């Protein structure tokens, strides 16, 4: 009787002792040992890149909302620079482009962040429309990257006299 055959004629599985030596002949892939460190580093780089993109997108969104607020404040100040016109028994407030630009420049001049006035005027004599712009740079590595995106916002305010 063979050492690998049982009494019933069934084949017993062989057992091998591998002392520190991989089984190089078994399986279609041979030696499957390896390091997971490159995979971990790859996922880490991917996660850091994703976090950086999310931080930049959030910062750009906040910068746009801040510029919207500046445009609205400048338009509101421009709408306060009206001149009263008396037309018989009716009194109405009229806006002039020069007065709107002066008031908007005063509001934007308080900021020291590079926001500039693009245009200020009144399309209908009752509303003040102010357009401002600034340049956005990424929050991280801003010293290494040049200014990247110019964002612009327009605010409109209407004067009303009751």
Sine and cosine of phi, psi and omega as CSV:
sin_phi,cos_phi,sin_psi,cos_psi,sin_omega,cos_omega
0.00,0.00,0.74,-0.68,-0.03,-1.00
-0.96,0.30,0.50,-0.86,-0.01,-1.00
-0.92,0.38,-0.31,0.95,-0.01,-1.00
-0.99,-0.14,-0.08,1.00,-0.02,-1.00
-0.96,-0.27,0.64,-0.77,0.05,-1.00
-1.00,0.06,0.08,-1.00,-0.02,-1.00
-0.90,0.43,-0.49,0.87,-0.02,-1.00
-1.00,0.10,-0.01,1.00,0.01,-1.00
1.00,0.02,0.14,0.99,0.02,-1.00
-1.00,-0.01,0.55,-0.83,-0.04,-1.00
-0.99,0.12,0.78,-0.62,0.06,-1.00
-1.00,0.01,0.61,-0.79,0.05,-1.00
-0.93,0.37,0.60,-0.80,0.03,-1.00
-0.98,0.18,0.54,-0.84,0.09,-1.00
-0.90,-0.44,0.74,-0.68,0.01,-1.00
-0.89,-0.46,0.57,-0.82,0.12,-0.99
-0.97,-0.24,0.88,-0.47,0.04,-1.00
-0.96,-0.29,0.97,-0.25,-0.02,-1.00
-1.00,-0.09,1.00,0.02,0.07,-1.00
0.97,0.24,0.06,1.00,0.00,-1.00
-0.89,-0.46,0.82,-0.57,-0.03,-1.00
-0.94,0.33,0.41,-0.91,0.08,-1.00
-0.99,0.16,0.97,-0.23,-0.10,-1.00
-1.00,0.06,-0.28,0.96,-0.08,-1.00
-0.99,-0.17,-0.22,0.98,-0.10,-0.99
-1.00,0.02,0.69,-0.72,0.08,-1.00
1.00,0.08,0.35,-0.94,-0.04,-1.00
-0.96,0.28,-0.30,0.95,-0.07,-1.00
-0.98,-0.22,-0.04,1.00,0.01,-1.00
0.93,0.38,-0.77,-0.64,-0.03,-1.00
-0.98,0.21,0.90,-0.44,-0.02,-1.00
-0.98,-0.19,0.20,0.98,0.05,-1.00
-0.96,0.29,0.50,-0.86,0.05,-1.00
0.00,-1.00,0.03,-1.00,-0.04,-1.00
-0.97,-0.23,0.65,-0.76,0.08,-1.00
-1.00,0.01,0.00,1.00,-0.04,-1.00
-0.87,0.50,-0.69,0.72,0.04,-1.00
-0.88,0.47,-0.61,0.79,0.04,-1.00
-0.91,0.41,-0.69,0.72,0.02,-1.00
-0.90,0.43,-0.69,0.72,0.02,-1.00
-0.90,0.43,-0.62,0.78,0.05,-1.00
-0.88,0.47,-0.72,0.70,0.04,-1.00
-0.92,0.40,-0.56,0.83,0.03,-1.00
-0.91,0.41,-0.70,0.72,0.04,-1.00
-0.89,0.45,-0.66,0.75,0.03,-1.00
-0.89,0.45,-0.66,0.75,0.02,-1.00
-0.92,0.40,-0.66,0.75,0.03,-1.00
-0.90,0.43,-0.66,0.76,0.03,-1.00
-0.90,0.44,-0.65,0.76,0.02,-1.00
-0.91,0.42,-0.67,0.74,0.05,-1.00
-0.89,0.45,-0.67,0.75,0.01,-1.00
-0.89,0.46,-0.68,0.73,0.03,-1.00
-0.90,0.44,-0.66,0.75,0.02,-1.00
-0.91,0.42,-0.65,0.76,0.03,-1.00
-0.90,0.44,-0.69,0.73,0.00,-1.00
-0.91,0.41,-0.67,0.75,0.02,-1.00
-0.90,0.44,-0.65,0.76,0.03,-1.00
-0.91,0.41,-0.67,0.74,0.01,-1.00
-0.91,0.42,-0.63,0.77,0.05,-1.00
-0.90,0.43,-0.65,0.76,0.04,-1.00
-0.88,0.47,-0.70,0.71,0.01,-1.00
-0.91,0.41,-0.63,0.78,0.03,-1.00
-0.90,0.44,-0.63,0.78,0.03,-1.00
-0.92,0.40,-0.68,0.74,0.02,-1.00
-0.91,0.42,-0.60,0.80,0.04,-1.00
-0.91,0.41,-0.67,0.74,0.03,-1.00
-0.92,0.39,-0.57,0.82,0.10,-1.00
-0.87,0.49,-0.66,0.75,0.02,-1.00
-0.91,0.41,-0.64,0.77,0.03,-1.00
-0.90,0.43,-0.68,0.73,0.01,-1.00
-0.90,0.44,-0.66,0.75,0.03,-1.00
-0.91,0.43,-0.66,0.75,0.02,-1.00
-0.91,0.41,-0.65,0.76,0.02,-1.00
-0.92,0.38,-0.62,0.78,0.04,-1.00
-0.93,0.38,-0.62,0.79,0.05,-1.00
-0.90,0.43,-0.67,0.74,0.05,-1.00
-0.90,0.43,-0.63,0.78,0.04,-1.00
-0.91,0.42,-0.58,0.82,0.02,-1.00
-0.95,0.32,-0.36,0.93,0.05,-1.00
-0.98,0.18,-0.17,0.98,0.00,-1.00
-1.00,-0.04,0.68,0.73,-0.04,-1.00
-0.99,0.13,0.26,-0.97,0.06,-1.00
-0.84,-0.54,0.72,-0.69,-0.03,-1.00
-0.99,0.16,0.72,-0.69,0.06,-1.00
-0.89,-0.45,0.81,-0.59,0.03,-1.00
-0.98,-0.19,0.85,-0.52,-0.01,-1.00
-0.85,-0.53,0.99,0.11,-0.06,-1.00
0.94,0.35,-0.90,-0.44,0.02,-1.00
-1.00,-0.03,-0.18,0.98,-0.05,-1.00
-0.99,-0.13,0.65,-0.76,0.08,-1.00
-0.88,-0.47,0.75,-0.66,0.04,-1.00
-0.69,-0.73,0.44,-0.90,0.00,-1.00
-0.99,-0.11,0.75,-0.66,0.03,-1.00
-0.86,-0.51,0.60,-0.80,0.02,-1.00
-0.96,-0.29,0.59,-0.81,0.07,-1.00
-0.89,-0.46,0.57,-0.82,-0.05,-1.00
-0.86,0.51,-0.64,0.77,-0.03,-1.00
-0.91,0.42,-0.65,0.76,0.01,-1.00
-0.93,0.37,-0.62,0.78,0.04,-1.00
-0.90,0.43,-0.71,0.70,0.00,-1.00
-0.89,0.45,-0.62,0.78,0.01,-1.00
-0.90,0.43,-0.72,0.69,0.00,-1.00
-0.92,0.40,-0.65,0.76,0.00,-1.00
-0.92,0.39,-0.62,0.78,0.03,-1.00
-0.90,0.43,-0.60,0.80,0.03,-1.00
-0.91,0.42,-0.63,0.77,0.02,-1.00
-0.93,0.36,-0.71,0.71,-0.04,-1.00
-0.95,0.32,-0.48,0.88,0.01,-1.00
-0.91,0.42,-0.39,0.92,0.03,-1.00
-0.93,0.36,-0.52,0.85,-0.01,-1.00
-0.98,0.19,0.64,-0.77,0.02,-1.00
-0.87,-0.48,0.70,0.71,-0.07,-1.00
-0.88,-0.48,0.21,0.98,0.04,-1.00
1.00,0.01,0.16,0.99,0.06,-1.00
-0.96,0.29,0.73,-0.68,-0.02,-1.00
-0.79,-0.61,0.48,-0.88,0.00,-1.00
-0.99,0.13,0.83,-0.56,0.03,-1.00
-1.00,-0.02,-0.78,0.63,0.02,-1.00
-0.43,-0.90,0.46,-0.89,0.06,-1.00
-0.52,-0.86,0.78,-0.63,-0.02,-1.00
-0.11,-0.99,-0.04,-1.00,0.00,-1.00
-0.83,-0.56,0.91,-0.42,-0.01,-1.00
-0.95,0.30,-0.44,0.90,-0.08,-1.00
-0.75,-0.67,0.08,1.00,-0.01,-1.00
1.00,0.07,-0.18,0.98,0.01,-1.00
-0.89,-0.46,-0.34,0.94,-0.03,-1.00
-0.91,-0.42,0.57,-0.82,0.09,-1.00
-0.95,-0.30,0.81,-0.59,0.02,-1.00
-0.88,-0.48,0.84,-0.54,-0.05,-1.00
-0.82,-0.57,0.74,-0.68,0.06,-1.00
-0.88,-0.48,0.77,-0.63,0.01,-1.00
-0.80,-0.61,0.33,-0.94,0.05,-1.00
-0.54,-0.84,0.35,-0.94,0.07,-1.00
-0.47,-0.88,0.19,-0.98,0.02,-1.00
-0.95,-0.33,0.75,-0.66,-0.01,-1.00
-0.98,-0.20,0.68,-0.73,0.12,-0.99
-0.85,-0.53,0.49,-0.87,0.00,-1.00
-0.88,0.48,0.56,-0.83,-0.07,-1.00
-0.94,0.33,-0.55,0.84,0.02,-1.00
-0.98,-0.17,0.60,-0.80,-0.01,-1.00
0.88,0.47,0.49,0.87,-0.05,-1.00
-0.92,0.38,-0.39,0.92,0.03,-1.00
-0.97,0.25,-0.41,0.91,-0.05,-1.00
-1.00,-0.03,-0.43,0.90,-0.07,-1.00
-0.96,-0.28,0.60,-0.80,0.05,-1.00
-0.96,0.27,0.26,-0.97,0.09,-1.00
-0.83,0.56,0.71,-0.71,-0.19,-0.98
-0.94,-0.34,-0.70,0.72,-0.17,-0.99
-0.80,-0.60,0.75,-0.67,0.13,-0.99
-1.00,-0.10,0.85,-0.53,0.03,-1.00
-0.94,-0.34,0.55,-0.84,-0.09,-1.00
-0.69,-0.72,0.54,-0.84,-0.01,-1.00
-0.58,-0.81,0.56,-0.83,0.02,-1.00
-0.84,-0.54,0.74,-0.67,0.06,-1.00
-0.87,-0.49,0.60,-0.80,0.00,-1.00
-0.78,-0.63,0.70,-0.72,0.05,-1.00
-0.69,-0.72,0.63,-0.77,-0.05,-1.00
-0.93,-0.38,0.70,-0.71,0.05,-1.00
-1.00,0.03,0.63,-0.78,-0.01,-1.00
-0.70,-0.71,0.69,-0.73,0.00,-1.00
-0.83,-0.55,0.85,-0.53,-0.01,-1.00
-0.95,-0.32,0.00,0.00,0.00,0.00
